[in-house]
Amino acid sequence: MSVVDLLLLIFSVHSFASPILRRGPQSGDAPYSVDAATLAAALSCPNGNPTDTAPPVLLVHGTISTGEESWGEGYVPALLANGYTPCYVTLPSRALGDMQVSAEYVAHSLHQISDLAGGAKTAVITHSQGGPVTQWALRFWPSTQSIVGAFVALAPDFAGIELGNSQLSDICIGDLCQSSIWQQSSGSNYYEALHANDFSAKVPTTSIWTKFDGVVEPAKENAQLPGAAVMSVQDLCPGRLTHHVFMTVDAAAFALTLDALKHGGTASVSRVRANRLSALGTCLRIVAPKMRSTVAESLGELIKELAEGFFAGENRVTQEPPIMAYAAK
C-alpha cells in the first residue's frame, strides 16, 4: 500500500467515525454558548447514519433522563423496524439545567443529523420538556426550520406546568428547584419569551397528550401549539390509562406518531382509525411493537429517586436562569 493510499484510508475512516461539526450559527440564528465539539458529541446514532432509504429521526428526551434511557429500548428499535434511522441527543445535566442551553444541543443536532443524511430533512420526536426545548430551537435558530420535515411532541409542556398539581413538585425543596423545573413552571420568564412574537408551529407539528398525565398538568392546555395538530391518545383509544412517562412506549401514541411521520408531520386520528382491525389491535396493545415497558418504569423510578434525594441531579436554585440576550429582545 502506498503512502497516499494509507493517508486516504486513514482520512476515510476518521471521516466516517467522527461527527460532523457545524462551524457556528447561520445568518439569523442565535449564537451558541457551547463549543461545537461538545454539541456534536451529544448526538448518537446507534444503528448507523441515515440513508436515502432510511430517513433520519432525531429523538429529544425530557427532564431527568438521557437519550439512551428514554429511547434506547423504545422508539429506537420501533422506528428502525419501520424503515427510519433513529438518532438521539443527550441533553446536559439530564435536562435539569438551563433549557436555553439544552436548545443549543437540539439546534446543532438537527443540522448534524441532516448533514449525516446528505442534506435530507429530518423528523424530530420529543418527550415532555423536549417539546418546548425543540420549539425554542426552531424559533431562535430559524435555519433549522428548512431541514425539519416533521415535529411530533409527546406529552409536551408548551404552556407551563402548575407545579402544585404535578409530580415534579416533589423534586423541589421549599423555594429550591432545579433550573429547568423553574423554567417549566407556569408563568416563568422562559415561557414569556417562548410565547412572545408569534408563538406557533414553525414546521409541520403534531402534539400528542394524555388525559392521565400526572406530570405535565394541565395536560391539554400544555399540548396546545397554534398551527399544530393536537390530539390525545384517548381520542384514538377512549379511556386509555396512559400516564406521562408511559408515553415513551405507548402503542396508541406510537401509532399516531408513525402516522405523522408518514404524512408530512401531521397525524390524523380518523386516518389511523380507517383500518379498523389495525386500530383495534393498537388499542388492545399496551406497549408499541419492538418496545419494552421497562423504559417507562425506569423513567418513573428516576423521578422518585430525584425527589427522595437519592439521585445526584443538577443543583437546586432559588430562581430560573436569566433569559438569554438574543431572546430578551
C-alpha positions in Angstrom: 0.0 0.0 0.0 1.4 3.4 -1.0 1.7 6.3 1.4 -1.1 8.1 -0.5 -3.4 5.1 -0.2 -2.6 4.9 3.5 -3.4 8.5 4.1 -6.7 8.2 2.1 -7.7 5.2 4.2 -7.0 7.0 7.5 -8.9 10.0 6.3 -11.9 8.0 5.2 -12.1 6.0 8.5 -11.8 9.2 10.5 -14.5 10.9 8.4 -16.9 8.0 8.9 -16.3 7.7 12.6 -16.3 11.3 13.6 -19.3 13.5 13.9 -19.8 16.4 11.5 -19.2 19.7 13.2 -21.1 22.8 12.4 -18.9 25.9 12.1 -21.4 28.1 14.0 -24.8 29.6 13.7 -26.1 30.6 10.3 -27.5 34.0 9.4 -30.3 34.9 11.7 -29.5 32.2 14.2 -28.8 32.8 17.9 -25.2 32.4 19.0 -24.0 29.2 20.6 -22.6 29.3 24.1 -21.4 25.7 23.9 -18.4 24.7 21.7 -19.1 22.7 18.6 -17.2 19.6 19.6 -19.3 19.3 22.8 -22.5 19.8 21.0 -21.6 17.2 18.3 -20.6 14.6 20.9 -24.1 14.7 22.3 -25.7 13.1 19.2 -25.8 9.3 19.0 -27.0 7.2 16.0 -26.8 3.6 17.5 -27.7 1.9 14.2 -25.5 3.9 11.9 -26.0 7.0 9.8 -29.3 7.8 8.0 -29.5 6.9 4.3 -31.8 7.7 1.3 -33.9 4.7 2.1 -33.9 5.0 5.9 -34.6 8.7 6.7 -33.4 10.3 9.9 -35.4 10.9 13.1 -34.0 12.9 15.9 -35.2 11.9 19.4 -35.2 14.5 22.2 -35.7 13.3 25.8 -37.3 15.1 28.7 -36.4 16.0 32.3 -34.3 13.7 34.5 -33.5 11.3 31.6 -30.9 10.7 28.9 -31.2 9.9 25.2 -30.4 6.2 25.8 -32.8 5.9 28.8 -35.8 7.5 27.1 -35.4 6.0 23.6 -32.9 3.1 23.6 -35.4 0.3 24.1 -38.4 2.1 22.9 -38.5 4.4 19.9 -35.1 3.4 18.6 -36.0 -0.3 17.7 -39.6 0.6 16.8 -38.5 3.3 14.3 -35.8 1.1 12.9 -38.4 -1.6 12.3 -40.5 0.9 10.3 -37.7 2.0 8.0 -36.3 5.0 9.8 -32.8 5.8 11.2 -33.3 7.0 14.8 -30.6 9.2 16.5 -30.9 10.8 19.9 -29.4 13.7 21.6 -28.4 13.6 25.2 -29.0 17.0 26.9 -26.6 18.2 29.6 -27.3 17.5 33.3 -30.2 15.2 32.5 -32.1 18.2 31.2 -32.2 19.7 34.7 -30.1 22.7 33.8 -30.9 25.8 31.7 -33.4 24.9 28.9 -32.0 27.6 26.7 -28.6 25.8 26.7 -30.4 22.5 26.0 -31.9 24.1 22.9 -28.4 24.7 21.5 -27.9 20.9 21.6 -31.1 20.4 19.7 -30.4 23.0 17.1 -26.9 21.7 16.5 -28.2 18.1 16.4 -30.8 18.9 13.8 -28.1 20.3 11.4 -25.7 17.5 12.3 -28.2 14.7 11.6 -29.2 16.4 8.3 -25.6 16.5 7.3 -25.1 12.8 8.1 -28.1 12.1 5.9 -26.6 14.0 3.0 -28.8 17.1 3.5 -32.1 15.3 3.8 -34.8 16.7 6.1 -35.2 15.1 9.5 -38.2 14.4 11.7 -37.9 15.2 15.4 -39.8 13.4 18.1 -39.7 14.7 21.7 -41.0 13.8 25.1 -42.1 16.2 27.8 -39.5 19.1 28.2 -38.1 18.1 24.8 -41.1 19.7 23.3 -40.6 23.4 24.4 -36.8 23.0 24.1 -37.2 21.9 20.4 -39.8 24.7 19.8 -37.2 27.2 21.3 -34.5 25.8 18.9 -36.8 26.1 15.9 -37.6 29.7 16.8 -34.2 31.1 17.7 -32.2 29.0 15.2 -34.5 29.6 12.2 -32.0 27.8 9.9 -33.3 24.6 11.4 -36.8 25.1 10.0 -35.8 24.3 6.5 -34.3 20.9 7.4 -37.1 19.6 9.7 -39.9 17.9 7.9 -41.9 16.9 10.9 -42.1 17.6 14.7 -44.0 15.2 17.0 -44.2 16.3 20.6 -45.3 13.6 23.1 -46.8 15.0 26.4 -45.2 18.4 25.9 -45.4 21.4 28.2 -45.7 24.2 25.8 -47.6 26.4 28.2 -46.2 25.9 31.7 -46.8 23.3 34.5 -48.8 24.0 37.6 -46.3 22.5 40.0 -48.8 22.2 42.8 -50.7 19.6 40.7 -47.6 17.9 39.3 -45.4 15.1 40.5 -42.5 17.4 39.6 -43.3 19.4 42.7 -41.8 16.6 44.8 -38.4 17.4 43.3 -38.4 20.9 44.8 -37.4 21.6 48.5 -39.2 24.7 49.7 -38.2 27.5 47.3 -35.3 25.5 45.8 -35.8 23.8 42.4 -33.6 22.8 39.5 -33.2 25.4 36.8 -35.4 23.6 34.2 -38.1 23.0 36.8 -38.3 26.7 37.4 -38.4 27.3 33.7 -41.1 24.8 33.1 -43.3 26.3 35.8 -46.4 28.2 34.7 -45.7 32.0 34.4 -41.9 31.6 34.1 -39.8 34.1 32.1 -38.9 31.2 29.9 -42.4 30.8 28.7 -42.9 34.5 28.4 -40.0 34.6 26.0 -41.1 31.5 24.1 -44.7 32.8 23.7 -43.7 36.3 22.6 -43.7 37.3 18.9 -45.6 34.6 17.0 -45.8 31.5 19.2 -46.8 29.0 16.6 -45.7 25.8 14.8 -42.6 26.6 12.8 -42.7 23.2 10.9 -45.5 20.6 10.4 -46.2 19.6 14.0 -48.3 17.1 15.9 -48.8 17.4 19.6 -50.0 14.2 21.5 -51.1 14.3 25.1 -52.9 12.0 27.6 -55.7 12.8 30.0 -53.9 10.9 32.8 -50.5 12.6 32.5 -49.8 13.4 36.2 -46.6 15.4 35.5 -47.5 17.9 32.8 -50.5 19.5 34.3 -52.8 20.8 32.9 -52.0 18.4 30.1 -54.5 19.5 27.5 -53.6 23.2 27.8 -49.9 22.4 27.7 -50.3 20.4 24.4 -51.6 23.5 22.6 -49.4 25.0 19.9 -51.1 27.2 17.3 -50.9 25.7 13.9 -50.2 22.2 15.2 -52.4 19.1 15.0 -53.3 18.4 18.7 -54.8 15.1 19.9 -54.9 12.8 22.9 -54.2 9.1 22.9 -57.8 8.8 24.3 -59.1 10.3 21.0 -57.8 7.2 19.4 -58.4 4.7 22.2 -61.1 6.1 24.6 -60.4 5.5 28.3 -56.8 4.5 27.8 -54.9 4.8 31.1 -51.6 6.2 29.8 -49.5 8.4 32.1 -46.7 10.8 31.4 -43.7 8.5 31.4 -45.5 5.7 29.6 -45.9 8.0 26.5 -42.4 6.9 25.5 -43.6 3.4 24.8 -47.4 3.7 24.5 -48.8 1.8 21.5 -51.5 4.4 20.7 -49.1 7.3 20.9 -46.7 5.5 18.6 -49.4 4.8 16.1 -50.2 8.5 15.9 -46.6 9.4 15.7 -45.9 7.0 12.9 -48.9 8.4 11.0 -47.5 11.9 11.4 -44.1 10.7 10.0 -45.8 9.2 7.0 -47.9 12.2 6.3 -45.7 15.2 6.4 -45.7 15.8 10.1 -49.5 15.9 10.7 -51.2 13.0 12.3 -54.9 12.2 11.9 -56.9 10.1 14.3 -59.5 9.3 11.6 -56.8 8.1 9.3 -55.4 5.8 11.9 -58.9 4.5 12.7 -59.6 3.9 9.0 -58.1 0.5 9.2 -60.4 -0.8 12.0 -58.6 -4.0 12.6 -55.3 -2.3 12.9 -56.7 0.4 15.2 -58.3 -2.2 17.4 -55.0 -4.1 17.6 -53.3 -0.8 18.6 -55.8 -0.1 21.4 -55.6 -3.6 22.7 -51.8 -3.4 22.9 -50.1 -1.6 25.9 -46.6 -1.2 24.5 -45.9 -0.5 20.8 -44.3 -3.3 18.8 -40.5 -3.6 19.4 -40.7 -1.5 22.6 -40.2 -2.6 26.2 -42.3 -1.4 29.1 -39.2 -1.2 31.3 -38.4 2.2 29.7 -41.4 3.9 31.4 -40.7 2.0 34.6 -37.1 3.3 34.7 -38.1 6.9 34.0 -40.7 6.8 36.7 -38.1 5.5 39.2 -35.7 8.3 38.2 -38.3 10.9 39.2 -38.9 9.1 42.5 -35.2 8.9 43.2 -34.5 12.5 42.5 -37.4 13.6 44.7 -36.2 11.5 47.6 -32.6 12.8 47.2 -31.1 9.5 46.2 -30.1 10.8 42.7 -27.3 13.3 42.0 -29.1 15.8 39.8 -28.4 19.4 39.0 -28.1 21.7 42.0 -31.3 23.3 43.2 -31.5 27.1 42.9 -33.9 29.8 44.1 -34.9 31.1 40.7 -34.8 30.4 37.0 -31.7 31.4 34.9 -31.9 34.8 33.2 -33.3 35.0 29.6 -30.5 35.0 27.0 -29.9 38.4 25.4 -31.0 37.0 22.0 -34.4 36.1 23.4 -34.9 39.1 25.5 -35.4 41.5 22.6 
